[in-house]
């Protein structure tokens, strides 16, 4: 029962992160209605796409738990969100997009590439960290089972 709850919560968290990235990206979502000022309105198609996204993230969640990589993916996502918030709040990110006004900064393809590379880097570092911990743990077991050298 607890495993199922964790799988569902992990899938909903993954859905939240992906939908947040989609909202802040500059991808032109074809199912959204464009207003005269350039903004988009939420329609029934948004709800449908959210349901599809929830179904996809739940299947990804159950797959990651089945493959026993959920901890690695979760650590990578948490580090991605933390670093992305720091970058979005910094002045570095202002140089990636064209600034329209004082308060409006659209994300461009360059910022989308940076976000994608950041996601790949944090996931790679997470998998590498777990691999190094496992290797250190195995090596540490072998070192403690050996007899001390005779002098």
Beta strands, then each sheet from edge to edge (+ up, - down):
strand 1: 33-34
strand 2: 40-41
sheet 1: 1+ 2-
end
